[in-house]
Every structure is written in structure tokens, then in C-alpha cells.
Amino acid sequence: MTTRYVTPAGPRESLSDGDRHERITHEHDMRALWIGREGPNSGPDTAHDGDKPGIPVEVVCVPELASGLAQLADGGIDVVLLEVARRLEVLDALTTLHTRAPDIPVVVLTAPDDEATGVDAVQHGAQDWLAATQAEGSVLTRALRYAIERHRLQRTLRELSLTDDLTGLYNRRGFLTLSDHHLKLARRTRGLLLARADITGLRTINKRFGYQEGDRALQAAAEILRASFRVSDVVARLSADEFAVLALDAADETAEVIAPRLRSRVAEHNERPDARYTLDLRIGITRCEREESPTIEDLLARAAIALGDEKR
């Protein structure tokens, strides 16, 4: 097994959890992003584990979180190695990574004998932790492979029990489960946004065109909401015709920005030649600043009031 330390390259294709698992299972290179290392000259050029065969690991090294996020945006990263000296820096960095790159597993690298920071990191969403001095050879490869596999299995289990079969969005249970975690993270970010939306006239669509067409209206609304928010935002179907969106670290997202964006996408849908009716999707939005401590029920109630105002 060989570990290669390299400098950042250009954009690469992003992979889903399934594709990432399939590629690594078939012994293609694993590509890790090491955040907190200056570059190839700060570590060994290669690290060999005797003559044992294994999957080559390419480690892209960047010195800080900002450059790491830019590298993640370019795609092609399978797993992140996060090396941060202080506990609070680790937790803040994990929050940012989970917000900006929710599909990428993270392994935290700590100082030697700093087990407390490692355990804390796992409790806040890291898949594993290692002392930075252990991050080479077969120990590194094994930790990275296990992190990718755990992340994939956890995602699969969440999707099986927490998603809506019709739309592919989170269901109410999934939304409430994830919102509890997001509310805790909101205290470390620039605030949180919660939106409620519903389809006006779904009953009429069902009555005039049949329930199959009503299902298609719900699927169209789900796609419009997905396209109107970020990949990292939690979009859910709460009930028959009602949806909710939870957006973390959304300082620049306001009702004045989101509502016109949503209306524009709804208008595009209604202008399609095959549209048999007008889809009427309304949205109400509320914000939670980092110094606030509301429950998810409080935020849903506030967004419901905003939605009622939008309809009037």
C-alpha cells in the first residue's frame, strides 16, 4: 500500500456514496483531503506497509479550512482528514464541513494522547479519529475505508426510515430528527432559516385530474424546492400537501431572496407545454439567529404565520 502526498489539482467529478463505495471496493485510488497540512514537503513522500498489497491513497494537502472547502467544491474527494489543534476549532470546522459537504465523511486528526477531542469530534459527526502521528500506512488506509463505509451505511439507514417514498424528500420523522441536530449547530454558524410551503388547490387537482396527477404535482413541488435551496439544506414533505426546508448557515438567504427565486421556478414549470393546470406553491419563511434558542415547533409555528401572510 502506498500513500502519495500531492498538491491540489483541478476540478474532478463528484461521486455519490454508492459510487464512492463501488470505486474503492474495486481497488481504485482513494482520494483524501488533508486539511491542516501545508503540502507534500511537510510529510513523507510515501509510506509503505511492507509488501502488503492494498489500495493506493492519494492525499491532497491544504493548510486551512477555506482552501479545503474550495478543493471539495472542485469534486473528486472521497474523505476528509481534518487536523485542527484546539477542540473548539475542530467542532466549528466539523459544522462547516457538514453544512458545505454533507456527503463527504470526516476523520479527525488530533494531537497525540488527545482522546477527549477525538471522542468529542465523533459525537459531533466525525466518522472516526486518529492521532495525526498515526496517519500513514495501513492504519490510515483502514481508517479511511471504514469511515467511508460507515458514512454510506448510516446514510442508507437514514434514507430507509426517514424519507418520503413519493417525493424522495425527508418525511416528517426525518425532518424532526435532523432539525434537532441542526438547531444545535446553529449556535456555531451565522443562523438558521426555516421555510414552510404548500400546494394550494391540491384537492382540486386530485378531483379534476385524478390522484396520479396529484402525485405528479407533489413531485414537481419537491423538485422546485430542491432546485431553490442548497444541496446541504434539509427539504422535507411534512404532510399531504405541506413541505418544510431547514437551511443552516444561511446568512445571505432571506425571504426577499428566496421567494422570488421560488416564484420564478414555479412560473417556469407552469409555462411548460404539457402543463394541465397551474401549480400554486406558496412559501413562508422565518429566521433563527445564533443567539436564539427556539424549539423546532416554535420555528414551524413562526413559518406557518409567515405562510398565512403570503397567502393573504
C-alpha positions as CSV (number, residue, x, y, z in Angstrom):
1,M,0.0,0.0,0.0
2,T,1.3,3.4,-0.9
3,T,0.3,6.9,0.3
4,R,1.1,9.8,-2.0
5,Y,1.0,13.3,-0.7
6,V,0.1,15.8,-3.5
7,T,-0.8,19.4,-4.1
8,P,-4.4,20.4,-5.1
9,A,-5.3,19.8,-8.7
10,G,-8.2,21.0,-10.8
11,P,-11.9,20.0,-10.6
12,R,-12.9,16.4,-10.7
13,E,-16.2,14.5,-10.9
14,S,-18.2,14.4,-7.7
15,L,-19.3,10.9,-6.5
16,S,-22.3,9.7,-4.6
17,D,-21.8,7.5,-1.6
18,G,-22.7,4.4,-3.6
19,D,-20.3,5.3,-6.5
20,R,-17.5,6.1,-3.9
21,H,-18.0,2.7,-2.2
22,E,-18.0,0.9,-5.6
23,R,-14.8,2.6,-6.8
24,I,-12.9,1.9,-3.6
25,T,-14.2,-1.6,-3.3
26,H,-12.7,-2.4,-6.7
27,E,-9.3,-1.1,-5.6
28,H,-9.1,2.2,-7.4
29,D,-7.2,5.0,-5.8
30,M,-8.8,6.5,-2.7
31,R,-8.5,10.3,-2.7
32,A,-8.4,12.0,0.7
33,L,-8.2,15.7,1.5
34,W,-5.9,16.6,4.5
35,I,-6.9,19.9,5.9
36,G,-4.2,21.3,8.2
37,R,-1.1,20.1,6.3
38,E,1.0,22.5,4.3
39,G,1.8,20.1,1.5
40,P,3.9,17.2,0.3
41,N,7.1,18.5,1.9
42,S,5.6,18.5,5.4
43,G,5.0,14.8,5.4
44,P,6.7,11.7,3.9
45,D,6.7,11.3,0.1
46,T,5.4,7.8,0.5
47,A,4.5,5.4,3.3
48,H,4.8,1.7,2.7
49,D,3.2,-1.0,4.7
50,G,5.8,-3.7,4.0
51,D,5.0,-5.6,0.8
52,K,1.3,-6.0,1.5
53,P,-1.0,-5.1,-1.4
54,G,-3.7,-2.5,-0.8
55,I,-5.5,0.4,-2.3
56,P,-3.3,3.4,-3.1
57,V,-4.2,6.6,-1.2
58,E,-3.7,10.0,-2.8
59,V,-3.7,12.7,-0.1
60,V,-4.4,16.2,-1.2
61,C,-2.8,18.6,1.3
62,V,-4.2,22.1,2.1
63,P,-3.2,24.3,5.0
64,E,-6.6,25.7,6.1
65,L,-10.3,25.1,6.0
66,A,-11.1,27.8,3.4
67,S,-8.8,26.2,0.8
68,G,-10.2,22.8,1.8
69,L,-13.7,23.9,1.0
70,A,-12.6,25.2,-2.3
71,Q,-11.0,21.8,-3.1
72,L,-14.2,20.0,-2.0
73,A,-16.2,22.2,-4.4
74,D,-13.9,21.0,-7.2
75,G,-15.1,17.4,-6.5
76,G,-13.2,14.1,-6.6
77,I,-12.6,13.8,-2.8
78,D,-13.7,10.6,-1.1
79,V,-12.9,11.5,2.5
80,V,-11.6,14.4,4.6
81,L,-8.8,14.3,7.2
82,L,-9.3,17.2,9.5
83,E,-6.3,18.2,11.6
84,V,-7.0,21.1,14.0
85,A,-5.1,21.9,17.2
86,R,-7.9,23.1,19.5
87,R,-11.2,21.4,20.4
88,L,-13.4,24.3,19.6
89,E,-11.7,24.7,16.2
90,V,-12.5,21.1,15.4
91,L,-16.2,21.4,16.3
92,D,-16.5,24.7,14.3
93,A,-14.7,23.1,11.3
94,L,-17.0,20.0,11.5
95,T,-20.1,22.2,11.5
96,T,-18.8,24.0,8.4
97,L,-17.9,20.7,6.6
98,H,-21.3,19.1,7.4
99,T,-23.0,22.2,6.0
100,R,-21.0,22.6,2.9
101,A,-20.1,19.0,2.1
102,P,-22.7,16.7,3.8
103,D,-21.9,13.7,1.6
104,I,-18.2,13.5,2.5
105,P,-17.1,11.6,5.6
106,V,-14.6,13.2,8.0
107,V,-11.8,11.6,10.1
108,V,-10.4,14.0,12.7
109,L,-6.7,14.0,13.4
110,T,-5.7,15.0,17.0
111,A,-2.6,15.7,18.9
112,P,-1.0,12.6,20.5
113,D,-2.9,11.4,23.6
114,D,-5.8,13.9,23.0
115,E,-8.5,11.3,23.2
116,A,-11.1,13.8,24.5
117,T,-11.0,15.9,21.4
118,G,-11.3,12.8,19.2
119,V,-14.3,11.4,21.1
120,D,-16.0,14.9,21.1
121,A,-15.5,15.0,17.3
122,V,-17.2,11.7,16.7
123,Q,-20.1,12.8,18.9
124,H,-20.4,15.8,16.6
125,G,-20.5,13.9,13.4
126,A,-16.9,12.8,12.5
127,Q,-16.8,9.1,11.4
128,D,-13.5,8.4,13.3
129,W,-10.4,10.0,14.8
130,L,-6.7,9.2,14.8
131,A,-3.6,10.8,16.3
132,A,-2.0,12.7,13.4
133,T,1.2,10.8,14.0
134,Q,-0.7,7.5,13.2
135,A,-2.0,8.8,9.9
136,E,0.1,6.7,7.5
137,G,0.4,3.2,6.1
138,S,-2.2,0.6,6.7
139,V,-3.6,2.4,9.8
140,L,-4.5,5.4,7.6
141,T,-6.0,3.3,4.8
142,R,-8.1,1.2,7.2
143,A,-9.4,4.3,9.0
144,L,-10.4,6.0,5.7
145,R,-12.1,2.9,4.3
146,Y,-14.1,2.3,7.5
147,A,-15.1,6.0,7.6
148,I,-16.4,5.8,4.0
149,E,-18.3,2.6,4.6
150,R,-19.8,3.8,7.9
151,H,-20.9,7.0,6.3
152,R,-22.5,5.1,3.4
153,L,-24.4,2.7,5.7
154,Q,-25.6,5.4,8.0
155,R,-26.9,7.4,5.0
156,T,-28.7,4.3,3.7
157,L,-30.3,3.6,7.1
158,R,-31.5,7.2,7.4
159,E,-32.9,7.2,3.9
160,L,-34.8,3.9,4.5
161,S,-36.7,5.2,7.6
162,L,-36.6,9.0,7.2
163,T,-37.7,9.6,3.6
164,D,-40.9,10.0,1.7
165,D,-41.5,7.3,-0.9
166,L,-43.3,9.6,-3.4
167,T,-41.0,12.6,-3.5
168,G,-37.7,11.3,-2.2
169,L,-37.6,14.1,0.3
170,Y,-37.3,13.6,4.0
171,N,-40.5,12.7,5.7
172,R,-41.8,14.4,8.9
173,R,-39.9,12.0,11.1
174,G,-36.7,12.6,9.1
175,F,-37.2,16.4,9.3
176,L,-37.7,16.4,13.1
177,T,-34.7,14.1,13.6
178,L,-32.3,16.2,11.6
179,S,-33.7,19.5,12.8
180,D,-32.7,18.7,16.4
181,H,-29.1,18.4,15.2
182,H,-29.2,21.5,13.0
183,L,-30.6,23.6,15.9
184,K,-27.5,22.7,18.0
185,L,-25.2,23.5,15.1
186,A,-27.0,26.8,14.5
187,R,-25.3,28.3,17.6
188,R,-21.9,27.9,15.8
189,T,-23.0,29.3,12.5
190,R,-24.5,32.5,11.1
191,G,-28.0,31.4,11.9
192,L,-30.7,29.2,10.5
193,L,-33.6,29.6,8.2
194,L,-36.9,27.6,8.2
195,A,-39.4,27.7,5.4
196,R,-42.9,26.2,5.1
197,A,-44.5,25.7,1.8
198,D,-47.7,24.1,0.5
199,I,-49.6,23.5,-2.7
200,T,-52.7,25.5,-2.9
201,G,-55.5,23.6,-4.6
202,L,-54.1,20.0,-4.4
203,R,-57.5,18.7,-3.6
204,T,-58.9,20.3,-6.8
205,I,-56.1,18.8,-8.9
206,N,-56.9,15.3,-7.4
207,K,-60.6,15.8,-8.1
208,R,-60.3,17.1,-11.7
209,F,-57.4,15.1,-13.0
210,G,-57.1,12.1,-10.6
211,Y,-54.8,11.2,-7.8
212,Q,-52.0,10.1,-10.1
213,E,-51.8,13.7,-11.4
214,G,-51.9,15.0,-7.8
215,D,-48.9,12.8,-7.1
216,R,-47.1,14.4,-10.1
217,A,-47.9,17.8,-8.7
218,L,-46.3,16.8,-5.4
219,Q,-43.2,15.5,-7.1
220,A,-43.0,18.7,-9.2
221,A,-43.2,20.8,-6.0
222,A,-40.5,18.7,-4.4
223,E,-38.2,19.3,-7.4
224,I,-38.8,23.0,-7.4
225,L,-37.9,23.2,-3.7
226,R,-34.8,21.1,-4.2
227,A,-33.7,23.5,-7.0
228,S,-34.5,26.6,-4.9
229,F,-32.3,25.6,-2.0
230,R,-28.8,24.2,-1.4
231,V,-27.9,20.6,-1.5
232,S,-26.9,20.7,2.2
233,D,-30.4,22.1,3.2
234,V,-33.0,19.7,4.7
235,V,-36.0,19.6,2.4
236,A,-39.0,17.6,3.7
237,R,-42.6,16.7,3.0
238,L,-44.4,17.1,6.3
239,S,-47.9,16.1,5.3
240,A,-50.1,15.6,2.2
241,D,-49.5,19.0,0.6
242,E,-47.1,20.6,3.1
243,F,-43.3,20.9,2.9
244,A,-40.6,22.4,5.1
245,V,-37.0,23.4,4.5
246,L,-34.3,23.9,7.1
247,A,-31.2,25.8,6.0
248,L,-28.1,26.1,8.2
249,D,-25.6,28.9,8.0
250,A,-27.9,30.9,5.7
251,A,-26.9,34.5,6.4
252,D,-27.5,35.5,2.8
253,E,-30.8,33.7,2.4
254,T,-33.8,35.9,3.2
255,A,-37.4,35.9,2.3
256,E,-36.7,38.7,-0.2
257,V,-34.1,36.4,-2.0
258,I,-35.8,33.0,-1.7
259,A,-39.5,33.9,-2.5
260,P,-38.7,35.4,-6.0
261,R,-36.4,32.5,-6.8
262,L,-39.2,30.1,-5.9
263,R,-41.8,32.0,-7.8
264,S,-39.6,32.1,-10.9
265,R,-39.1,28.3,-10.8
266,V,-42.9,27.8,-10.4
267,A,-43.6,30.0,-13.3
268,E,-41.1,28.0,-15.5
269,H,-42.9,24.8,-14.5
270,N,-46.3,26.3,-15.4
271,E,-45.1,27.5,-18.8
272,R,-44.3,24.0,-19.9
273,P,-46.4,22.9,-22.9
274,D,-47.6,19.8,-21.2
275,A,-48.9,21.7,-18.1
276,R,-52.6,20.7,-17.5
277,Y,-53.1,23.1,-14.6
278,T,-51.4,25.9,-12.7
279,L,-49.2,24.7,-9.9
280,D,-49.6,27.2,-7.0
281,L,-46.8,26.8,-4.5
282,R,-46.6,29.3,-1.6
283,I,-43.8,29.7,1.0
284,G,-43.5,31.3,4.4
285,I,-40.0,31.9,5.9
286,T,-38.6,32.6,9.4
287,R,-35.1,33.1,10.6
288,C,-33.3,31.9,13.8
289,E,-30.3,33.9,14.8
290,R,-27.4,32.2,16.6
291,E,-28.2,33.9,19.9
292,E,-31.8,32.4,19.9
293,S,-32.8,29.1,21.4
294,P,-36.2,28.2,19.9
295,T,-37.6,24.7,19.6
296,I,-38.4,23.3,16.1
297,E,-42.1,23.6,17.0
298,D,-41.6,27.3,17.7
299,L,-39.9,27.8,14.3
300,L,-42.6,25.8,12.5
301,A,-45.3,27.9,14.1
302,R,-43.5,31.1,13.1
303,A,-43.1,29.9,9.5
304,A,-46.8,28.9,9.4
305,I,-47.7,32.5,10.3
306,A,-45.5,33.8,7.5
307,L,-47.1,31.3,5.1
308,G,-50.5,32.5,6.1
309,D,-49.5,36.1,5.4
310,E,-48.1,35.1,2.0
311,K,-51.5,33.5,1.1
312,R,-53.5,36.6,2.0
